[in-house]
Amino acid sequence: MFCLSEIEHTLRLPPHLLNLPLPEAIKGELEGLFLDKVIAKLGLCVSVYDIRSIDGGFIFPGDGASTYTVKFRLIMFRPFVGEVISARLKESSSTGLRLSLGFFDDIYVSVALLPNPSHHEPDPENQNQVRWIWEFNEENYPLDGMDEIRFRVHSIQYPSIPLEQEKDSKPFAPMVVTGSLDADGLGPVSWWV
């Protein structure tokens, strides 16, 4: 789920940070640039792990800031296909489920990847949502927001940034995880204990 990625970046360090120790100033600038950002094919940046090397310190004419070439490692959230993860239900609609890990909310489970047979009915607690119910051996098992939900990572996509976005559309998600609940042991934990 988490991995280290080594990156090399040319960093402009503003003059007001030069009173700090160089590694501390550079780490602060790197955190401002990369934390909570998605890097395509690498994942969501969670933290700067360490700085491997700092080269340069050049000041370009007319600038006043020093420029460094920095090699560093980032802790990235990048689940792999087939990994089983526990999440919480964020919202439920007729098209499927949206799950959240707390720090990452773009996990979707489509109707085709829910346990079969399943149906939905209006949620009595929230009129804007539906509640999905798995039918198994003449018993109904609801998917409500009470328990942790285990899902298997089905795919990870890094959609390209749209040039224009409609006003009523959902906010752009630079990384989307598609999950699956259609296997034994997946779904709310209470189904299996």
Secondary structure by P-SEA (a helix, b strand, c coil): cbbbbbbbbbcccccccccccaaaaaaaaaaaccccccccccccccccccccccccccccccccbbbbbcccccccccccccbbbbbbbccccccbbbbbccccccbbbcccccccccccccccccccbbbbbbbcccbbbbbcccbbbbbcccccccccccccccccccccccbbbbbbccccccccccccc
